[in-house]
Amino acid sequence: MTNANQLPQQLSYKKYLIWLIPFIALIALVVLMKASGNGQTQQAPTEAKKLLVNVMPIEWHEQYVQKRLVVGRAEAPQTAAIGFDLSGSVVDILVDEGQVVVAGEILAKIDDQRLRAQMSELSAILNRAESEANLAELSLKRVVELVDKKLESAQRLDESRESVNAANAFVDEIVARKQTLLVEIGKTKLLAPFDGSVVSRLVDKGTVVAAGQTLFNFQQNGHLEVRFALSADHVNKFTLDQVMTLSTQTNRVLGKIKSIAQQRRLDTRTVDVIVSLTEQNVSILPGDLLHIDISSDINAQGFWVPRKALVSGVRGLWSLFTVEVIDGEHQLVTKLVEMVYADDKKSFVRGALQDGVPVVIEGVQRLVPGQKVLINDNTHTMTSPMLGSL
């Protein structure tokens, strides 16, 4: 009986513990949360850390210098698309692309067998004509003797003389035809028109070409020329033989203006200016791009600011952070400006700004309007190069 009574008591005690443990845990959690909240409310608020910013005073300008980059293409002084004056089959190609040749060097040949056969034919005709001319001379001598002896008429003498003239004229005709044929035979060899190099070869050996068909694209070696297409306003700034500096991606070279066109191109409405490079540079090849810088004074009112000081705004405008003293502290104020001109490092802007107002020149992505900041006392040492470049 004793064991039977103890069993219900043990079950009741376990049931009580099952409900008691979660209740105690809940009370402990509430106490901890309350204690944590009291700790936060009792902690004194700390002031946000002020950022150190670099500023520069802006200056009012009545005009700015606009720089334009004008690109030109290097080209050889002379280029030619060369081919045979005659039609025929190409029997030999003596040069290839990129090969350097001198003026008069043979580049290719076409078949001249037909012309050689014509030359043999003309030589035979010439021999016959010369024989007929000699025979006419002998006949004239006999007729003259007979006329002197009154054995032949004067008409016969005139006929003999004209026969001699006709025979000699025929000989001259054949000689001239041979000279013409020699010229044609000479044209079966394609010669380099000037010292230069082969840019491209368009046919192979065995090709039948027409008269005037291009076989090679040829260019002259030597000092290159650069052609620039300029507007009429910019052309007026240059004169013949003016020395100027041209730039590539890696270096600079000197050039002299060789010619200035006296008319506009119909397609681009520009004027061509050709600059001859005064020094040979093996790194510059025909087709390379070179550029020159052209500066123009533009009358406009505004301020120069670093490009890093601008933040993109709305409706095509830009924002600047100016620093103003409010309640004895430096605070940021946003000013909307319009960008008039920009180069790689700085921009010319106009807006509701005053001369000498300090603007933040970098790190603007970390800032917000109304933020309190500290001004870097060494700002002037850092901004001097920028001010000098303006």
JOMOLIN-V419811 format. One record per residue. RES is the residue in one small letter. SS is DSSP state (alpha for helix, beta for strand, coil for the rest). Layout:
# JOMOLIN-V419811
{{RES:SS} {RES:SS}}
This chain:
# JOMOLIN-V419811
{{m:coil} {t:alpha} {n:alpha} {a:alpha} {n:alpha} {q:alpha} {l:alpha} {p:alpha} {q:alpha} {q:alpha} {l:alpha} {s:alpha} {y:alpha} {k:alpha} {k:alpha} {y:alpha} {l:alpha} {i:alpha} {w:alpha} {l:alpha} {i:alpha} {p:alpha} {f:alpha} {i:alpha} {a:alpha} {l:alpha} {i:alpha} {a:alpha} {l:alpha} {v:alpha} {v:alpha} {l:alpha} {m:alpha} {k:alpha} {a:alpha} {s:alpha} {g:alpha} {n:alpha} {g:alpha} {q:alpha} {t:alpha} {q:alpha} {q:coil} {a:coil} {p:coil} {t:coil} {e:coil} {a:coil} {k:coil} {k:coil} {l:beta} {l:beta} {v:beta} {n:coil} {v:beta} {m:beta} {p:beta} {i:coil} {e:coil} {w:beta} {h:beta} {e:beta} {q:beta} {y:beta} {v:beta} {q:beta} {k:beta} {r:beta} {l:beta} {v:beta} {v:beta} {g:beta} {r:beta} {a:beta} {e:beta} {a:coil} {p:coil} {q:coil} {t:beta} {a:beta} {a:beta} {i:beta} {g:coil} {f:coil} {d:coil} {l:coil} {s:coil} {g:beta} {s:beta} {v:beta} {v:beta} {d:beta} {i:beta} {l:coil} {v:coil} {d:coil} {e:coil} {g:coil} {q:coil} {v:beta} {v:beta} {v:coil} {a:coil} {g:coil} {e:coil} {i:beta} {l:beta} {a:beta} {k:beta} {i:beta} {d:coil} {d:coil} {q:alpha} {r:alpha} {l:alpha} {r:alpha} {a:alpha} {q:alpha} {m:alpha} {s:alpha} {e:alpha} {l:alpha} {s:alpha} {a:alpha} {i:alpha} {l:alpha} {n:alpha} {r:alpha} {a:alpha} {e:alpha} {s:alpha} {e:alpha} {a:alpha} {n:alpha} {l:alpha} {a:alpha} {e:alpha} {l:alpha} {s:alpha} {l:alpha} {k:alpha} {r:alpha} {v:alpha} {v:alpha} {e:alpha} {l:alpha} {v:alpha} {d:alpha} {k:coil} {k:coil} {l:coil} {e:coil} {s:coil} {a:alpha} {q:alpha} {r:alpha} {l:alpha} {d:alpha} {e:alpha} {s:alpha} {r:alpha} {e:alpha} {s:alpha} {v:alpha} {n:alpha} {a:alpha} {a:alpha} {n:alpha} {a:alpha} {f:alpha} {v:alpha} {d:alpha} {e:alpha} {i:alpha} {v:alpha} {a:alpha} {r:alpha} {k:alpha} {q:alpha} {t:alpha} {l:alpha} {l:alpha} {v:alpha} {e:alpha} {i:alpha} {g:alpha} {k:coil} {t:coil} {k:beta} {l:beta} {l:beta} {a:coil} {p:coil} {f:coil} {d:coil} {g:beta} {s:beta} {v:beta} {v:beta} {s:beta} {r:beta} {l:coil} {v:coil} {d:coil} {k:coil} {g:coil} {t:coil} {v:beta} {v:beta} {a:coil} {a:coil} {g:coil} {q:coil} {t:coil} {l:coil} {f:beta} {n:beta} {f:beta} {q:beta} {q:beta} {n:coil} {g:coil} {h:coil} {l:coil} {e:beta} {v:beta} {r:beta} {f:beta} {a:beta} {l:beta} {s:coil} {a:alpha} {d:alpha} {h:alpha} {v:alpha} {n:coil} {k:coil} {f:coil} {t:coil} {l:coil} {d:coil} {q:coil} {v:beta} {m:beta} {t:beta} {l:beta} {s:beta} {t:coil} {q:coil} {t:coil} {n:coil} {r:beta} {v:beta} {l:beta} {g:beta} {k:beta} {i:beta} {k:beta} {s:beta} {i:beta} {a:coil} {q:coil} {q:coil} {r:coil} {r:coil} {l:coil} {d:coil} {t:coil} {r:coil} {t:coil} {v:beta} {d:beta} {v:beta} {i:beta} {v:beta} {s:beta} {l:beta} {t:coil} {e:coil} {q:coil} {n:coil} {v:coil} {s:coil} {i:coil} {l:coil} {p:coil} {g:coil} {d:coil} {l:beta} {l:beta} {h:beta} {i:beta} {d:beta} {i:beta} {s:beta} {s:beta} {d:beta} {i:beta} {n:beta} {a:beta} {q:beta} {g:beta} {f:beta} {w:beta} {v:beta} {p:beta} {r:alpha} {k:alpha} {a:alpha} {l:coil} {v:beta} {s:beta} {g:coil} {v:coil} {r:coil} {g:coil} {l:coil} {w:beta} {s:beta} {l:beta} {f:beta} {t:beta} {v:beta} {e:beta} {v:beta} {i:beta} {d:coil} {g:coil} {e:beta} {h:beta} {q:beta} {l:beta} {v:beta} {t:beta} {k:beta} {l:beta} {v:beta} {e:beta} {m:beta} {v:beta} {y:beta} {a:beta} {d:coil} {d:coil} {k:coil} {k:beta} {s:beta} {f:beta} {v:beta} {r:beta} {g:beta} {a:coil} {l:coil} {q:coil} {d:coil} {g:coil} {v:coil} {p:beta} {v:beta} {v:beta} {i:coil} {e:coil} {g:coil} {v:alpha} {q:alpha} {r:alpha} {l:coil} {v:coil} {p:coil} {g:coil} {q:coil} {k:beta} {v:beta} {l:beta} {i:beta} {n:coil} {d:coil} {n:coil} {t:alpha} {h:alpha} {t:alpha} {m:alpha} {t:alpha} {s:alpha} {p:alpha} {m:alpha} {l:alpha} {g:alpha} {s:alpha} {l:coil}}
